[in-house]
Amino acid sequence: MTATVVDIPYTPVPTPTPVTIEPGRRVRLVNLTPVSWNGLTGITQTNPSPRVTRLDVLLDESSTEFLRRDVRARTNRRVTVPGPDVTRIVVPRIPNDCMFYAENDS
């Protein structure tokens, strides 16, 4: 049994373009510690610095409610659990690498 090698044309891998998260965009949080923040959605807040690598995220009402009920959030000192009268909470200084656009999420 013989095998033949066929020349495969070289196709360069495209270089990834960095995703920049602008203020006012709806995002989903991923790959974060504490893990209770993963999967939450919200709106990025404005930051006057042109070299922004971290943004505050204002969670939407459903994500704030989820965080309030999450048992993991109560056991972590870094997570502020919102009170029963709070409808939205700001999660501070989230790295841009830990967000992706969630405009079409429902």
CYANA upper distance limits for C-alpha pairs under 8 A (distance plus 0.5 A):
 20 THR  CA     96 ASN  CA      7.67
 21 ILE  CA     25 ARG  CA      7.69
 21 ILE  CA     44 THR  CA      8.41
 21 ILE  CA     96 ASN  CA      6.86
 21 ILE  CA     99 MET  CA      8.33
 21 ILE  CA    100 PHE  CA      8.42
 21 ILE  CA    101 TYR  CA      8.44
 22 GLU  CA     44 THR  CA      7.73
 22 GLU  CA     46 THR  CA      8.47
 23 PRO  CA     43 ILE  CA      8.12
 23 PRO  CA     44 THR  CA      5.39
 23 PRO  CA     45 GLN  CA      5.53
 23 PRO  CA     46 THR  CA      5.32
 23 PRO  CA     47 ASN  CA      7.73
 23 PRO  CA     55 LEU  CA      8.43
 24 GLY  CA     43 ILE  CA      6.13
 24 GLY  CA     44 THR  CA      5.56
 24 GLY  CA     45 GLN  CA      6.41
 24 GLY  CA     46 THR  CA      7.53
 25 ARG  CA     43 ILE  CA      5.95
 25 ARG  CA     44 THR  CA      6.07
 25 ARG  CA    101 TYR  CA      7.66
 25 ARG  CA    103 GLU  CA      8.06
 26 ARG  CA     41 THR  CA      7.51
 26 ARG  CA     42 GLY  CA      6.03
 26 ARG  CA     43 ILE  CA      5.02
 26 ARG  CA     44 THR  CA      7.06
 26 ARG  CA    101 TYR  CA      6.56
 26 ARG  CA    102 ALA  CA      5.89
 26 ARG  CA    103 GLU  CA      6.01
 27 VAL  CA     41 THR  CA      6.08
 27 VAL  CA     42 GLY  CA      6.16
 27 VAL  CA     43 ILE  CA      6.70
 27 VAL  CA     44 THR  CA      7.59
 27 VAL  CA     99 MET  CA      6.42
 27 VAL  CA    100 PHE  CA      5.85
 27 VAL  CA    101 TYR  CA      5.00
 27 VAL  CA    102 ALA  CA      5.14
 27 VAL  CA    103 GLU  CA      7.60
 28 ARG  CA     38 ASN  CA      8.37
 28 ARG  CA     39 GLY  CA      6.39
 28 ARG  CA     40 LEU  CA      6.16
 28 ARG  CA     41 THR  CA      4.90
 28 ARG  CA     42 GLY  CA      7.23
 28 ARG  CA     99 MET  CA      6.07
 28 ARG  CA    100 PHE  CA      6.03
 28 ARG  CA    101 TYR  CA      6.91
 28 ARG  CA    102 ALA  CA      6.14
 29 LEU  CA     37 TRP  CA      7.16
 29 LEU  CA     38 ASN  CA      5.70
 29 LEU  CA     39 GLY  CA      5.81
 29 LEU  CA     40 LEU  CA      6.04
 29 LEU  CA     41 THR  CA      6.83
 29 LEU  CA     98 CYS  CA      6.28
 29 LEU  CA     99 MET  CA      5.24
 29 LEU  CA    100 PHE  CA      7.37
 30 VAL  CA     37 TRP  CA      8.14
 30 VAL  CA     38 ASN  CA      5.26
 30 VAL  CA     39 GLY  CA      6.46
 30 VAL  CA     98 CYS  CA      5.56
 30 VAL  CA     99 MET  CA      6.45
 30 VAL  CA    100 PHE  CA      8.25
 31 ASN  CA     35 VAL  CA      8.09
 31 ASN  CA     38 ASN  CA      6.92
 31 ASN  CA     98 CYS  CA      6.23
 32 LEU  CA     37 TRP  CA      7.09
 32 LEU  CA     38 ASN  CA      6.48
 32 LEU  CA     98 CYS  CA      7.04
 33 THR  CA     37 TRP  CA      7.94
 34 PRO  CA     38 ASN  CA      8.35
 34 PRO  CA     73 ALA  CA      8.48
 34 PRO  CA     76 ASN  CA      7.93
 34 PRO  CA     78 ARG  CA      7.92
 34 PRO  CA     79 VAL  CA      7.90
 35 VAL  CA     72 ARG  CA      8.39
 36 SER  CA     67 LEU  CA      7.55
 36 SER  CA     70 ASP  CA      7.53
 36 SER  CA     72 ARG  CA      6.51
 36 SER  CA     73 ALA  CA      6.21
 37 TRP  CA     67 LEU  CA      8.04
 40 LEU  CA     59 LEU  CA      7.68
 40 LEU  CA     63 SER  CA      5.78
 41 THR  CA     59 LEU  CA      6.33
 41 THR  CA     60 ASP  CA      6.80
 41 THR  CA     63 SER  CA      6.59
 41 THR  CA    102 ALA  CA      8.00
 42 GLY  CA     57 VAL  CA      6.36
 42 GLY  CA     58 LEU  CA      5.74
 42 GLY  CA     59 LEU  CA      4.45
 42 GLY  CA     60 ASP  CA      5.43
 42 GLY  CA     63 SER  CA      8.09
 43 ILE  CA     57 VAL  CA      5.99
 43 ILE  CA     58 LEU  CA      5.69
 43 ILE  CA     59 LEU  CA      6.94
 43 ILE  CA     60 ASP  CA      7.86
 44 THR  CA     55 LEU  CA      6.92
 44 THR  CA     56 ASP  CA      6.46
 44 THR  CA     57 VAL  CA      4.99
 44 THR  CA     58 LEU  CA      6.78
 45 GLN  CA     55 LEU  CA      6.99
 45 GLN  CA     56 ASP  CA      5.96
 45 GLN  CA     57 VAL  CA      6.33
 45 GLN  CA     58 LEU  CA      7.31
 46 THR  CA     55 LEU  CA      8.11
 46 THR  CA     56 ASP  CA      8.41
 47 ASN  CA     52 VAL  CA      7.78
 47 ASN  CA     55 LEU  CA      7.47
 53 THR  CA     95 PRO  CA      6.29
 53 THR  CA     96 ASN  CA      6.11
 54 ARG  CA     93 ARG  CA      5.45
 54 ARG  CA     94 ILE  CA      5.52
 54 ARG  CA     95 PRO  CA      4.71
 54 ARG  CA     96 ASN  CA      5.96
 55 LEU  CA     92 PRO  CA      7.39
 55 LEU  CA     93 ARG  CA      5.40
 55 LEU  CA     94 ILE  CA      5.79
 55 LEU  CA     95 PRO  CA      7.07
 55 LEU  CA     96 ASN  CA      7.42
 56 ASP  CA     90 VAL  CA      7.00
 56 ASP  CA     91 VAL  CA      6.21
 56 ASP  CA     92 PRO  CA      4.87
 56 ASP  CA     93 ARG  CA      5.40
 56 ASP  CA     94 ILE  CA      6.49
 57 VAL  CA     90 VAL  CA      6.01
 57 VAL  CA     91 VAL  CA      5.71
 57 VAL  CA     92 PRO  CA      6.96
 57 VAL  CA     93 ARG  CA      8.27
 57 VAL  CA     94 ILE  CA      7.67
 58 LEU  CA     88 ARG  CA      7.23
 58 LEU  CA     89 ILE  CA      6.27
 58 LEU  CA     90 VAL  CA      4.82
 58 LEU  CA     91 VAL  CA      6.84
 59 LEU  CA     63 SER  CA      6.43
 59 LEU  CA     64 THR  CA      6.47
 59 LEU  CA     88 ARG  CA      6.18
 59 LEU  CA     89 ILE  CA      6.10
 59 LEU  CA     90 VAL  CA      6.59
 59 LEU  CA     91 VAL  CA      7.68
 60 ASP  CA     64 THR  CA      6.70
 60 ASP  CA     87 THR  CA      8.43
 60 ASP  CA     88 ARG  CA      6.34
 60 ASP  CA     89 ILE  CA      8.34
 61 GLU  CA     65 GLU  CA      6.66
 61 GLU  CA     87 THR  CA      5.95
 61 GLU  CA     88 ARG  CA      5.91
 62 SER  CA     66 PHE  CA      6.64
 63 SER  CA     67 LEU  CA      6.60
 64 THR  CA     68 ARG  CA      6.68
 64 THR  CA     82 PRO  CA      7.67
 64 THR  CA     87 THR  CA      7.07
 64 THR  CA     88 ARG  CA      6.16
 64 THR  CA     89 ILE  CA      6.86
 65 GLU  CA     69 ARG  CA      6.92
 65 GLU  CA     87 THR  CA      7.98
 66 PHE  CA     70 ASP  CA      6.57
 67 LEU  CA     73 ALA  CA      7.20
 67 LEU  CA     81 VAL  CA      7.21
 67 LEU  CA     82 PRO  CA      8.06
 68 ARG  CA     73 ALA  CA      8.15
 68 ARG  CA     81 VAL  CA      6.08
 68 ARG  CA     82 PRO  CA      6.25
 68 ARG  CA     83 GLY  CA      7.87
 68 ARG  CA     84 PRO  CA      8.40
 70 ASP  CA     74 ARG  CA      7.62
 71 VAL  CA     75 THR  CA      7.38
 72 ARG  CA     76 ASN  CA      7.07
 73 ALA  CA     79 VAL  CA      6.30
 73 ALA  CA     80 THR  CA      8.08
 73 ALA  CA     81 VAL  CA      7.07
 74 ARG  CA     79 VAL  CA      7.98
 74 ARG  CA     81 VAL  CA      7.14
 82 PRO  CA     86 VAL  CA      6.49
 82 PRO  CA     89 ILE  CA      7.38
 94 ILE  CA     98 CYS  CA      7.42
 94 ILE  CA     99 MET  CA      8.37
 95 PRO  CA     99 MET  CA      7.79
